[in-house]
Amino acid sequence: MFLTLTKERNPELIKIGVNLHQTGELPPNTYVIDLDTVAENVEQMARAAEENEFSLYFMSKQLGRIGELGKWIAEHGIEKAVAVEFEEARRLHKSGVALGNVGHLVQPGKHQWKDVLSFNPEVVTVFTIERAKQVSDAAVRLGRKQDVLLRVVQDGDTIYPGQWGGFHLERIDEEILILQDLPGIEVVGITSFPLLLMDDDRGEMTFTKNLETLLNAKEKLESAGFTITQVNGPSATSTETIPMLKRAGITHGEPGHALTGTTPLHAVRTLPERPAIIYLSEVSHQDDDNVYVLGGGFYERGKVTGAYVGHNPETIFRTFLKEKPMPSEYIDYYGRLERGTPVSVGDTAVYAFRTQVFVTRANVALVRGLHSKNPEIVHLERRG
């Protein structure tokens, strides 16, 4: 999905990836992240947020929940993270990364709230009265009051499979009465996901019905006496979308793929953020019709188009092999490419697609100095 874009806007990342694999410095099944380009992307988004009086939490799950990367992002302008589940929150906190929002996509377990609150998040997101009570009880035991966001939904909203849940707008009036009596929490905002989706025909991001749900929920909560300071609208947050989010009444965004210049909008427009991530594999074996590469980092929604294959960084762009999709029930032992230009066992295969590294068993390499011709692997997160 992003391979041509990366070739055009960050070819050195691909070349360095081939070199690091062919010299044995990086194993196959490794994502390579260009830290210098990530820093530039973060700085541009931070400026856009400041200009628009908009707040950002960065998302790390799609890049592997790595503390070293989180600290790098914080140093360059987006200081707090959103942790979509407990393990991400724990890892980032342990690394010294400040937490903005915890629990938006995956609610912590009932016995984990005490730990979550000890991480001192700015806000936590709850889906139900039961979870709100758990947060309140944990906060009371710790002698504090925790700011919370309500995830809100209504019929007709866009919800990705497996991500259902939230306070239903039609029932929120009666639930407000319960929330007002919980001593350990303060409801300060609402959230929903996804707020923006790509309109392929128009080549632009458009709002989902979830925006209407958020604004209606804000009105209901404020009418009940709550002071709403955060209207959190994640999905595809970038320099391009921050102004339109602000105009729509959103106060907070959560850039994830924009950190590496890989939102759907980046695939069709030249935006300030540049691509900063590739996936390295290696030709394992071949048959009459297929080239098989070592797997571990493939993701069903990645929209893989193919790979550059070769062993020489200077000639890597000469051979592109198209992706040959796997059936949905496959196990990620291997990727598969169509045979074309002859390649050899042991050649590097370079991919660039939509990532969710945290659901894979891939390694992640953080690399600096690509553009000064002095590349350095500053961290290698091994999985398995």
C-alpha positions as semicolon CSV with decimal commas, in nm:
position;residue;x (nm);y (nm);z (nm)
1;M;0,000;0,000;0,000
2;F;0,287;0,239;0,079
3;L;0,577;0,084;-0,112
4;T;0,576;0,324;-0,408
5;L;0,527;0,616;-0,171
6;T;0,829;0,508;0,033
7;K;1,040;0,464;-0,280
8;E;0,950;0,818;-0,389
9;R;0,977;1,000;-0,056
10;N;1,220;0,794;0,155
11;P;1,420;0,563;-0,075
12;E;1,716;0,554;0,165
13;L;1,503;0,367;0,418
14;I;1,452;0,084;0,168
15;K;1,818;0,078;0,067
16;I;1,941;0,076;0,425
17;G;1,696;-0,201;0,508
18;V;1,839;-0,419;0,232
19;N;2,194;-0,347;0,347
20;L;2,123;-0,421;0,713
21;H;1,956;-0,750;0,624
22;Q;2,220;-0,863;0,372
23;T;2,505;-0,790;0,616
24;G;2,328;-0,986;0,890
25;E;2,276;-0,687;1,118
26;L;1,899;-0,732;1,102
27;P;1,711;-1,062;1,078
28;P;1,417;-1,121;0,847
29;N;1,075;-1,055;0,999
30;T;1,182;-0,710;1,116
31;Y;1,008;-0,377;1,091
32;V;1,256;-0,093;1,041
33;I;1,156;0,253;1,168
34;D;1,340;0,566;1,054
35;L;1,361;0,768;1,376
36;D;1,477;1,089;1,210
37;T;1,175;1,097;0,981
38;V;0,943;1,008;1,271
39;A;1,088;1,309;1,457
40;E;1,018;1,540;1,164
41;N;0,662;1,406;1,134
42;V;0,597;1,453;1,506
43;E;0,733;1,808;1,505
44;Q;0,508;1,906;1,215
45;M;0,198;1,765;1,383
46;A;0,289;1,932;1,713
47;R;0,315;2,267;1,533
48;A;-0,019;2,215;1,362
49;A;-0,179;2,128;1,696
50;E;-0,035;2,438;1,863
51;E;-0,154;2,662;1,579
52;N;-0,505;2,518;1,610
53;E;-0,515;2,506;1,993
54;F;-0,561;2,131;1,966
55;S;-0,428;1,853;2,189
56;L;-0,257;1,530;2,081
57;Y;-0,187;1,191;2,237
58;F;0,035;0,963;2,028
59;M;-0,054;0,599;1,965
60;S;0,222;0,338;1,970
61;K;0,047;0,003;1,926
62;Q;0,081;-0,007;1,548
63;L;0,456;0,050;1,591
64;G;0,504;-0,213;1,860
65;R;0,441;-0,047;2,200
66;I;0,812;0,026;2,243
67;G;0,915;0,255;2,526
68;E;1,228;0,380;2,350
69;L;1,017;0,492;2,055
70;G;0,760;0,649;2,288
71;K;1,027;0,856;2,458
72;W;1,161;0,966;2,118
73;I;0,815;1,085;2,012
74;A;0,765;1,268;2,342
75;E;1,101;1,443;2,304
76;H;0,994;1,580;1,966
77;G;0,665;1,738;2,060
78;I;0,380;1,498;2,143
79;E;0,439;1,440;2,511
80;K;0,168;1,193;2,614
81;A;0,061;0,856;2,477
82;V;-0,274;0,688;2,431
83;A;-0,258;0,327;2,546
84;V;-0,539;0,125;2,396
85;E;-0,498;-0,165;2,640
86;F;-0,338;-0,243;2,974
87;E;-0,013;-0,401;2,855
88;E;0,066;-0,102;2,637
89;A;0,002;0,130;2,931
90;R;0,225;-0,079;3,158
91;R;0,513;-0,090;2,910
92;L;0,503;0,278;2,827
93;H;0,479;0,383;3,192
94;K;0,769;0,154;3,285
95;S;0,977;0,329;3,018
96;G;0,898;0,672;3,159
97;V;0,642;0,776;2,896
98;A;0,359;0,996;3,024
99;L;0,011;0,862;2,959
100;G;-0,273;1,070;2,822
101;N;-0,560;0,826;2,765
102;V;-0,589;0,460;2,868
103;G;-0,854;0,207;2,772
104;H;-1,023;0,348;2,465
105;L;-1,026;0,027;2,260
106;V;-0,963;-0,238;2,528
107;Q;-1,095;-0,192;2,878
108;P;-0,854;-0,294;3,157
109;G;-0,965;-0,587;3,373
110;K;-1,145;-0,522;3,700
111;H;-0,833;-0,586;3,909
112;Q;-0,607;-0,375;3,685
113;W;-0,756;-0,031;3,749
114;K;-0,544;0,025;4,059
115;D;-0,230;-0,023;3,850
116;V;-0,369;0,191;3,569
117;L;-0,439;0,478;3,806
118;S;-0,093;0,443;3,959
119;F;0,044;0,522;3,611
120;N;-0,117;0,869;3,651
121;P;-0,300;0,889;3,318
122;E;-0,457;1,222;3,227
123;V;-0,785;1,043;3,150
124;V;-0,916;0,688;3,125
125;T;-1,196;0,580;2,894
126;V;-1,487;0,367;3,017
127;F;-1,755;0,186;2,818
128;T;-2,010;0,103;3,088
129;I;-2,145;0,196;3,429
130;E;-1,981;-0,119;3,568
131;R;-1,636;-0,008;3,450
132;A;-1,698;0,346;3,573
133;K;-1,776;0,204;3,918
134;Q;-1,455;-0,001;3,912
135;V;-1,249;0,309;3,830
136;S;-1,428;0,506;4,100
137;D;-1,367;0,236;4,362
138;A;-0,997;0,212;4,270
139;A;-0,960;0,589;4,283
140;V;-1,129;0,611;4,624
141;R;-0,894;0,346;4,762
142;L;-0,600;0,550;4,634
143;G;-0,744;0,869;4,783
144;R;-0,786;1,047;4,452
145;K;-1,037;1,140;4,185
146;Q;-0,983;1,027;3,827
147;D;-1,092;1,217;3,515
148;V;-1,271;0,986;3,271
149;L;-1,400;0,989;2,916
150;L;-1,717;0,807;2,815
151;R;-1,705;0,613;2,493
152;V;-2,043;0,686;2,335
153;V;-2,231;0,511;2,054
154;Q;-2,564;0,520;1,880
155;D;-2,733;0,321;1,605
156;G;-2,579;0,391;1,266
157;D;-2,232;0,471;1,398
158;T;-1,927;0,325;1,225
159;I;-1,772;0,059;1,448
160;Y;-1,498;-0,177;1,331
161;P;-1,557;-0,551;1,389
162;G;-1,446;-0,653;1,737
163;Q;-1,452;-0,295;1,868
164;W;-1,813;-0,272;1,983
165;G;-1,918;-0,114;2,309
166;G;-1,991;0,214;2,480
167;F;-2,261;0,423;2,647
168;H;-2,560;0,424;2,415
169;L;-2,677;0,777;2,345
170;E;-3,044;0,682;2,382
171;R;-2,986;0,557;2,738
172;I;-2,725;0,801;2,858
173;D;-2,972;1,032;3,036
174;E;-3,055;0,766;3,296
175;E;-2,690;0,659;3,328
176;I;-2,583;1,020;3,391
177;L;-2,767;1,006;3,726
178;I;-2,550;0,711;3,834
179;L;-2,228;0,867;3,707
180;Q;-2,294;1,185;3,906
181;D;-2,298;0,982;4,230
182;L;-1,966;0,801;4,178
183;P;-1,721;0,968;4,420
184;G;-1,394;0,861;4,260
185;I;-1,443;0,989;3,906
186;E;-1,506;1,311;3,720
187;V;-1,659;1,282;3,372
188;V;-1,466;1,537;3,165
189;G;-1,518;1,418;2,810
190;I;-1,642;1,179;2,546
191;T;-1,483;0,978;2,268
192;S;-1,566;0,760;1,969
193;F;-1,377;0,574;1,697
194;P;-1,339;0,608;1,403
195;L;-1,431;0,971;1,351
196;L;-1,277;0,998;1,002
197;L;-1,271;0,753;0,714
198;M;-1,114;0,770;0,371
199;D;-1,348;0,848;0,081
200;D;-1,163;0,674;-0,200
201;D;-1,376;0,831;-0,474
202;R;-1,310;1,186;-0,352
203;G;-0,956;1,122;-0,232
204;E;-1,018;1,285;0,106
205;M;-1,109;1,213;0,466
206;T;-1,474;1,253;0,561
207;F;-1,652;1,247;0,896
208;T;-1,850;0,945;1,005
209;K;-2,186;0,969;1,182
210;N;-1,984;0,924;1,503
211;L;-1,919;1,300;1,500
212;E;-2,289;1,370;1,545
213;T;-2,298;1,116;1,829
214;L;-2,010;1,289;2,008
215;L;-2,159;1,636;1,979
216;N;-2,502;1,516;2,093
217;A;-2,345;1,340;2,392
218;K;-2,153;1,655;2,484
219;E;-2,475;1,855;2,482
220;K;-2,653;1,601;2,704
221;L;-2,369;1,587;2,956
222;E;-2,331;1,963;2,974
223;S;-2,707;2,002;3,021
224;A;-2,677;1,766;3,318
225;G;-2,409;1,985;3,475
226;F;-2,086;1,815;3,365
227;T;-1,799;2,036;3,247
228;I;-1,679;1,875;2,923
229;T;-1,322;1,974;2,841
230;Q;-1,232;1,689;2,606
231;V;-1,407;1,582;2,286
232;N;-1,171;1,310;2,170
233;G;-1,195;1,219;1,800
234;P;-0,928;0,968;1,692
235;S;-0,858;0,810;1,352
236;A;-0,624;0,940;1,083
237;T;-0,512;1,242;1,287
238;S;-0,243;1,431;1,093
239;T;-0,136;1,781;0,996
240;E;-0,400;1,766;0,723
241;T;-0,691;1,667;0,947
242;I;-0,615;1,864;1,266
243;P;-0,772;2,189;1,134
244;M;-1,089;2,013;1,017
245;L;-1,120;1,831;1,350
246;K;-1,085;2,160;1,534
247;R;-1,351;2,327;1,320
248;A;-1,589;2,037;1,389
249;G;-1,563;2,084;1,765
250;I;-1,305;1,816;1,845
251;T;-1,043;1,904;2,107
252;H;-0,812;1,598;2,106
253;G;-0,668;1,366;1,841
254;E;-0,455;1,054;1,859
255;P;-0,207;1,027;1,571
256;G;-0,079;0,679;1,507
257;H;-0,009;0,601;1,142
258;A;0,067;0,967;1,076
259;L;0,379;0,922;1,292
260;T;0,517;0,714;1,006
261;G;0,335;0,893;0,723
262;T;0,109;0,597;0,652
263;T;-0,256;0,701;0,691
264;P;-0,486;0,623;0,396
265;L;-0,469;0,989;0,295
266;H;-0,089;0,971;0,274
267;A;-0,128;0,697;0,014
268;V;-0,303;0,933;-0,229
269;R;-0,172;1,281;-0,138
270;T;0,168;1,435;-0,078
271;L;0,135;1,547;0,283
272;P;0,397;1,691;0,521
273;E;0,454;1,359;0,699
274;R;0,688;1,124;0,511
275;P;0,688;0,742;0,522
276;A;0,912;0,607;0,797
277;I;0,853;0,232;0,826
278;I;0,924;-0,078;0,617
279;Y;0,902;-0,453;0,676
280;L;1,199;-0,674;0,594
281;S;1,161;-1,038;0,498
282;E;1,374;-1,291;0,312
283;V;1,309;-1,529;0,021
284;S;1,274;-1,871;0,182
285;H;1,194;-2,097;-0,114
286;Q;1,015;-2,105;-0,447
287;D;0,800;-2,331;-0,662
288;D;0,679;-2,302;-1,020
289;D;0,429;-2,025;-0,943
290;N;0,525;-1,868;-0,610
291;V;0,804;-1,703;-0,418
292;Y;0,770;-1,764;-0,044
293;V;0,914;-1,521;0,209
294;L;0,955;-1,564;0,583
295;G;0,654;-1,437;0,776
296;G;0,568;-1,322;1,126
297;G;0,480;-0,960;1,060
298;F;0,197;-0,980;0,810
299;Y;-0,143;-0,838;0,900
300;E;-0,467;-0,926;0,723
301;R;-0,580;-0,563;0,688
302;G;-0,237;-0,441;0,579
303;K;-0,332;-0,403;0,211
304;V;-0,004;-0,549;0,089
305;T;0,060;-0,491;-0,283
306;G;0,397;-0,663;-0,323
307;A;0,765;-0,628;-0,242
308;Y;1,095;-0,516;-0,385
309;V;1,323;-0,819;-0,389
310;G;1,701;-0,840;-0,424
311;H;2,035;-0,842;-0,246
312;N;2,190;-0,513;-0,362
313;P;2,069;-0,182;-0,216
314;E;2,156;0,003;-0,537
315;T;1,949;-0,226;-0,761
316;I;1,665;-0,319;-0,524
317;F;1,407;-0,113;-0,715
318;R;1,457;-0,315;-1,035
319;T;1,258;-0,615;-0,914
320;F;0,905;-0,581;-0,787
321;L;0,699;-0,894;-0,728
322;K;0,323;-0,872;-0,679
323;E;0,158;-0,999;-0,364
324;K;-0,031;-1,326;-0,396
325;P;-0,297;-1,315;-0,126
326;M;-0,327;-1,596;0,125
327;P;-0,659;-1,754;0,225
328;S;-0,813;-1,606;0,539
329;E;-0,747;-1,918;0,747
330;Y;-0,371;-1,916;0,689
331;I;-0,113;-1,903;0,969
332;D;0,155;-1,639;0,919
333;Y;0,450;-1,869;0,856
334;Y;0,519;-1,726;0,510
335;G;0,417;-1,448;0,276
336;R;0,366;-1,527;-0,091
337;L;0,466;-1,336;-0,404
338;E;0,402;-1,408;-0,771
339;R;0,703;-1,533;-0,963
340;G;0,836;-1,286;-1,217
341;T;1,188;-1,154;-1,250
342;P;1,417;-1,431;-1,119
343;V;1,517;-1,397;-0,753
344;S;1,731;-1,611;-0,525
345;V;1,681;-1,781;-0,191
346;G;1,822;-1,543;0,071
347;D;1,729;-1,225;-0,116
348;T;1,574;-0,944;0,086
349;A;1,205;-0,871;0,039
350;V;1,105;-0,515;0,135
351;Y;0,742;-0,432;0,207
352;A;0,558;-0,118;0,315
353;F;0,197;-0,165;0,423
354;R;-0,052;-0,065;0,691
355;T;0,086;-0,200;1,016
356;Q;-0,038;-0,321;1,352
357;V;0,292;-0,444;1,490
358;F;0,152;-0,527;1,835
359;V;-0,056;-0,816;1,697
360;T;0,244;-0,974;1,521
361;R;0,556;-1,161;1,634
362;A;0,787;-0,935;1,430
363;N;1,105;-0,769;1,551
364;V;1,128;-0,388;1,542
365;A;1,449;-0,199;1,468
366;L;1,481;0,171;1,546
367;V;1,738;0,330;1,314
368;R;1,893;0,677;1,307
369;G;2,126;0,854;1,065
370;L;1,982;0,716;0,740
371;H;1,999;1,052;0,569
372;S;2,348;1,141;0,687
373;K;2,487;0,819;0,536
374;N;2,577;0,699;0,884
375;P;2,293;0,465;0,983
376;E;2,286;0,326;1,333
377;I;2,057;0,068;1,491
378;V;1,979;0,229;1,825
379;H;1,734;-0,036;1,947
380;L;1,623;-0,383;1,835
381;E;1,306;-0,511;1,998
382;R;1,306;-0,888;1,953
383;R;0,976;-1,078;1,959
384;G;0,890;-1,439;2,002
